[in-house]
Amino acid sequence: MLEKLQDVENRYQEISHKLTDPTVIGDNEQYRNLMREYKNLTPIVEKYREYEKAHEAYEEARQLLDEGGLDADFREMVQEQLLISKADEERHAQELKLLLLPRDPNDDKNVIVEIRGGAGGEEAALFAGSLYRMYSMYGERRGWKSEILNANPTELGGYKEISFSISGEGAYSRLKFESGVHRVQRVPETEAAGRIHTSTVTVAILPEVEEVEVEINPGDLQIDTFRSSGAGGQHINKTESAIRITHLPTGMVVECQDERSQFKNKDKAMKILRSRLYEKKQQEQTDKIASERKLQVGTGDRSERIRTYNFPQGRVTDHRIGLTLYKLDSVMDGDLDELLDALITFDQAEKLKSQEQNG
């Protein structure tokens, strides 16, 4: 590990030097790529330097004790320093192992979130709206920007489905474990008798990708236009500005009717299609190696029930890691960090375990 860390330190110094080179500064793409790498290496290098400092302090204290001839008070002080330095060294070493885990190449990407009502009819659509609000509020807390790409609202204010983008630093790294089936247990707003119903909503988190990352042959697309419609089928636009794109090789269909401009709707629909095709390709690659090393926290299985929101008891439970929090109201208001931090920590621990088992 130390040899690898020295290589990282050397690369960091090399990039630092390059970033002051006028020819690099003048090359926008090269400068941007180097800055991204520099930023990713910075926490590793800073932690490595802390580790080295603790290691030096430990060796210094050990050497003093080995040489002997210390008076009782000074010896006690050196022994205490030895223990503190050893503990710091071990803590930094463990943190470095986490920092050196292979990075998910999508972690820095923005995301497209797709939420669809599942079992439960109108109540599922209402909860889809609640989840949209939850993720939007979480994004606001982190200073991210969100934009609706496509929405199919219901008359009661829910959504049969809604797609929206979230742009901001680390968006995918924080939200990638949200894909799956979210279950809600509550007395529906549509239920007069006051019985608890169980409904489900499916969430998909897709990394937003650039055109260069996914090549789409225009000949593989069937593009249809139709009139945008609001809840209950009322026409909100007299022109055929809504777009339906069918990707013929895969059968994927994307609709977008949120904008009044046909061009803007097509642009948003293509953005969703690119992300879906990218995720499909990634999922196929993941499935190939799944038998060798399958982590319990998945990032793409939309059929897996991952979480239950129980309103009568005010609790939310993540079934993958067995975590239950009795703070449902604040979670629904976008207070997701405790849940997400626990998922990320669990995922890191599983990756470390897998890495150690594989040598």
C-alpha positions in Angstrom: 0.0 0.0 0.0 2.8 2.4 0.9 4.4 2.0 -2.5 1.1 2.8 -4.2 0.7 5.9 -2.0 4.2 7.1 -3.0 3.1 6.8 -6.6 0.0 8.8 -5.9 2.1 11.5 -4.1 4.4 11.6 -7.2 1.5 11.9 -9.6 0.0 14.7 -7.4 3.2 16.7 -7.5 3.4 16.2 -11.3 -0.1 17.4 -11.8 0.5 20.4 -9.5 3.4 21.4 -11.7 1.5 20.9 -14.9 -1.4 23.1 -13.7 1.0 26.1 -13.7 2.2 25.5 -17.3 0.7 28.1 -19.6 0.3 25.6 -22.5 -1.8 23.4 -20.2 -3.8 26.4 -18.9 -4.5 27.3 -22.5 -5.9 23.8 -23.3 -9.3 23.8 -21.7 -10.0 20.1 -21.9 -6.6 19.0 -20.6 -6.7 21.6 -17.8 -10.2 20.4 -16.8 -9.2 16.8 -16.8 -6.0 17.5 -14.7 -8.0 19.6 -12.3 -10.5 16.7 -11.8 -7.7 14.2 -11.2 -5.9 16.7 -8.9 -9.1 17.1 -6.9 -9.6 13.4 -6.6 -6.0 12.8 -5.4 -6.0 15.6 -2.9 -7.8 13.8 0.0 -5.5 10.7 -0.5 -2.3 12.8 -0.5 -3.5 14.8 2.6 -4.3 11.6 4.5 -1.0 10.0 3.4 0.9 13.0 4.8 -1.1 12.7 8.1 -0.2 9.0 8.2 3.5 9.7 7.6 3.5 12.3 10.4 2.0 9.9 12.8 4.4 7.1 11.7 7.4 9.5 12.3 6.1 10.5 15.8 5.7 6.8 16.6 9.2 5.9 15.5 10.7 8.8 17.3 9.0 7.8 20.6 9.9 4.1 20.2 13.6 5.1 19.6 13.7 7.2 22.7 12.3 4.3 24.8 14.7 1.9 23.2 17.7 4.1 24.0 16.6 4.3 27.7 18.0 6.7 30.3 14.8 8.7 30.6 13.5 10.0 34.0 10.2 8.6 35.1 8.0 11.6 34.1 9.5 12.0 30.7 9.4 8.2 30.1 5.7 8.3 31.0 5.1 11.2 28.5 7.0 9.3 25.7 5.0 6.1 26.3 1.8 8.1 26.1 3.0 9.7 22.8 3.9 6.2 21.5 0.3 4.9 22.2 -1.3 8.1 20.6 0.9 7.9 17.5 0.3 4.2 17.1 -3.5 4.7 17.3 -3.3 7.7 14.8 -1.2 5.6 12.4 -3.6 2.7 12.5 -6.6 5.1 12.0 -5.0 6.9 9.1 -4.0 3.5 7.5 -7.6 2.3 7.6 -8.9 5.6 6.2 -6.3 5.3 3.4 -7.5 1.9 2.5 -11.0 3.3 2.0 -9.6 6.2 -0.1 -7.7 3.8 -2.3 -10.7 1.7 -3.1 -11.4 1.8 -6.9 -13.6 4.9 -7.6 -16.9 4.5 -9.3 -16.3 6.4 -12.6 -19.8 7.8 -12.4 -19.5 9.3 -8.9 -18.8 12.8 -10.2 -21.7 12.7 -12.6 -25.1 14.5 -12.4 -28.1 12.2 -12.2 -31.4 11.6 -13.8 -34.0 10.4 -11.4 -37.0 8.4 -12.7 -39.9 7.8 -10.2 -42.9 5.6 -11.2 -46.0 4.7 -9.2 -46.3 0.9 -8.8 -48.9 -1.1 -6.9 -51.5 1.1 -5.2 -53.0 3.2 -7.9 -53.6 6.8 -6.9 -52.0 6.4 -3.5 -48.8 5.1 -5.3 -48.9 8.2 -7.6 -49.3 10.5 -4.5 -46.3 8.8 -2.9 -44.3 9.2 -6.1 -44.9 13.0 -5.6 -43.8 12.7 -2.0 -40.5 11.1 -3.1 -40.0 13.7 -5.8 -40.4 16.4 -3.1 -38.0 14.5 -0.8 -35.2 14.2 -3.3 -35.7 17.8 -4.5 -35.5 19.1 -0.9 -32.4 17.0 -0.3 -30.8 18.5 -3.4 -31.6 22.0 -2.1 -29.9 21.2 1.2 -26.7 20.3 -0.7 -26.9 23.3 -3.1 -27.8 21.1 -6.1 -30.1 22.2 -9.0 -33.0 20.1 -10.1 -35.1 20.3 -13.3 -38.1 18.3 -14.4 -37.5 16.5 -17.7 -40.9 14.8 -18.0 -44.0 14.4 -15.8 -47.2 12.6 -16.0 -49.3 14.1 -13.2 -52.6 12.9 -11.8 -55.7 15.0 -10.9 -55.0 14.6 -7.1 -51.5 16.0 -7.4 -49.5 12.8 -7.6 -47.4 11.5 -10.5 -47.9 8.3 -12.5 -44.3 9.0 -13.4 -41.8 11.8 -13.2 -38.3 12.2 -14.5 -36.0 15.0 -13.4 -32.3 15.8 -13.4 -30.2 16.7 -10.3 -27.0 18.6 -11.0 -24.3 19.2 -8.4 -21.0 17.9 -7.0 -21.2 14.2 -6.0 -24.8 13.8 -6.9 -24.5 10.3 -8.3 -22.1 9.2 -5.5 -24.7 10.2 -2.9 -27.9 9.0 -4.6 -26.8 5.9 -6.5 -28.1 3.4 -3.9 -31.7 4.8 -4.2 -32.6 2.6 -7.2 -35.2 0.0 -6.3 -38.7 -0.4 -4.9 -39.8 2.0 -2.2 -42.8 0.8 -0.1 -45.1 3.1 1.8 -47.5 2.1 4.6 -50.0 4.8 5.5 -53.7 5.7 5.6 -54.2 7.1 2.0 -55.5 10.6 1.5 -58.0 9.0 -0.8 -59.3 6.5 1.9 -62.1 7.7 4.1 -62.3 4.6 6.3 -58.8 5.2 7.8 -57.3 1.8 6.9 -53.6 1.4 6.4 -52.7 0.6 2.8 -49.4 -0.6 1.3 -48.3 0.9 -2.0 -45.0 0.8 -3.9 -43.0 3.3 -6.1 -40.1 2.4 -8.3 -37.0 4.7 -8.3 -34.2 4.6 -10.9 -31.0 6.7 -10.5 -29.2 7.1 -13.8 -25.9 8.8 -14.3 -26.2 11.7 -16.7 -23.9 11.1 -19.7 -22.5 13.2 -22.5 -23.2 12.5 -26.1 -19.6 11.3 -26.6 -20.1 8.6 -24.0 -23.0 6.9 -25.7 -23.2 6.8 -29.5 -26.8 6.6 -30.8 -27.4 5.9 -34.5 -30.1 8.3 -35.7 -31.3 5.4 -37.9 -32.1 3.4 -34.8 -34.7 6.0 -33.6 -38.4 6.3 -34.3 -39.5 9.8 -33.3 -43.2 10.6 -33.0 -44.8 13.9 -32.0 -48.1 14.3 -30.1 -50.0 16.9 -28.2 -49.0 17.5 -24.6 -51.8 16.7 -22.2 -52.3 17.6 -18.5 -54.0 15.5 -15.8 -57.3 14.1 -16.9 -56.4 14.4 -20.6 -57.0 18.2 -20.8 -54.9 19.6 -23.6 -52.4 22.2 -22.3 -50.9 22.8 -25.8 -52.6 23.0 -29.1 -49.5 22.1 -31.1 -47.8 18.7 -31.3 -44.8 19.7 -29.2 -44.6 16.5 -27.1 -42.0 13.9 -28.2 -41.9 10.1 -28.1 -38.6 8.5 -29.0 -38.4 4.7 -29.5 -35.0 3.1 -29.6 -35.7 0.3 -32.1 -32.8 -2.1 -31.1 -33.8 -2.2 -27.5 -37.4 -1.2 -27.6 -36.8 1.6 -25.1 -39.5 4.3 -25.2 -38.9 7.8 -23.8 -41.6 10.5 -23.8 -41.1 14.2 -23.0 -43.9 16.8 -22.9 -42.9 19.2 -20.2 -41.7 22.0 -22.5 -43.8 23.9 -25.1 -40.9 23.6 -27.5 -40.6 20.4 -29.6 -36.9 21.0 -29.8 -36.5 21.2 -26.0 -38.6 18.2 -25.5 -36.5 16.2 -27.9 -33.3 17.4 -26.2 -34.6 16.3 -22.8 -35.9 12.9 -24.2 -32.5 12.2 -25.8 -30.8 13.0 -22.4 -33.0 10.4 -20.7 -32.4 7.8 -23.5 -28.6 8.2 -23.4 -28.6 7.7 -19.6 -30.9 4.6 -19.9 -28.7 3.0 -22.6 -25.6 3.8 -20.6 -27.1 2.2 -17.5 -28.2 -0.9 -19.5 -24.7 -1.4 -20.8 -23.2 -1.0 -17.3 -25.8 -3.4 -15.9 -24.8 -6.0 -18.5 -21.1 -5.6 -17.5 -22.0 -5.8 -13.8 -24.1 -9.0 -14.3 -21.1 -10.7 -15.9 -19.0 -10.4 -12.8 -21.9 -10.6 -10.3 -21.2 -14.2 -9.5 -17.6 -13.5 -8.6 -18.3 -10.6 -6.2 -21.8 -9.5 -5.5 -22.2 -6.7 -3.0 -25.3 -6.6 -0.9 -25.9 -2.9 -1.7 -26.8 -2.9 -5.3 -27.0 0.2 -7.5 -29.3 -0.8 -10.3 -31.8 -3.5 -9.4 -35.2 -1.8 -9.7 -37.2 -4.9 -8.7 -35.6 -5.1 -5.3 -37.6 -3.7 -2.4 -35.1 -1.5 -0.7 -37.0 0.6 1.8 -40.2 0.9 3.7 -41.8 4.2 4.9 -44.2 3.4 7.7 -46.2 6.6 8.5 -48.4 5.3 11.5 -45.2 4.4 13.4 -43.1 7.3 12.0 -40.3 5.0 10.9 -38.2 4.4 7.8 -36.4 1.1 7.3 -33.7 0.3 4.8 -33.9 -3.5 4.3 -30.5 -3.9 2.7 -28.6 -2.9 5.8 -31.3 -3.4 8.4 -31.3 0.3 9.5 -34.5 1.7 11.0 -34.8 5.4 11.9 -37.7 6.9 13.8 -37.5 10.3 12.0 -39.8 9.8 9.0 -41.1 13.4 8.9 -37.6 14.8 8.6 -36.6 12.1 6.0 -39.6 13.1 3.9 -38.4 16.7 4.2 -35.1 15.8 2.6 -33.0 14.8 5.7 -31.4 11.8 4.0 -27.7 12.1 5.0 -28.0 9.6 7.9 -29.5 6.9 5.6 -27.1 7.6 2.7 -24.0 7.8 4.9 -24.9 4.4 6.3 -25.4 2.9 2.8 -22.1 4.3 1.6 -20.2 3.1 4.7 -21.7 -0.4 4.3 -20.7 -0.5 0.6 -17.2 0.6 1.4 -16.9 -2.1 4.1 -18.1 -4.8 1.7 -15.6 -3.6 -1.0 -12.8 -3.7 1.6 -13.8 -7.2 2.6 -13.9 -8.3 -1.0 -10.5 -6.7 -1.7 -8.9 -8.4 1.3 -10.4 -11.8 0.3 -9.0 -11.4 -3.2 -5.6 -10.5 -1.9 
